[in-house]
């Protein structure tokens, strides 16, 4: 399942770090974070999507505490 979210983050380097960390989560097929448009596109397993999304939010906050993901 592929979904798009508003993702507020302060800098392009931070966005790249979060993207790399999220990409390593089991069940994530692909993730793209666009700093300029403040968007994240997440493609993950359908059956576990809600659990994966919670882990994505936790991972993003761990890497960059000031980021905000609008679900």
JOMOPE-V228711 format. One record per run of one state. SS is the DSSP state (H for helix, E for strand, L for the rest). FROM is the first residue (numbers start at 1). TO is the last residue. If there is no record, write none. Layout:
BEGIN
ss = <SS:SS>
from = <FROM:FROM>
to = <TO:TO>
END
This chain:
BEGIN
ss = <L:E:L:H:L:E:L:E:L:H:L:E:L>
from = <1:2:9:12:24:28:35:39:45:49:64:68:71>
to = <1:8:11:23:27:34:38:44:48:63:67:70:71>
END
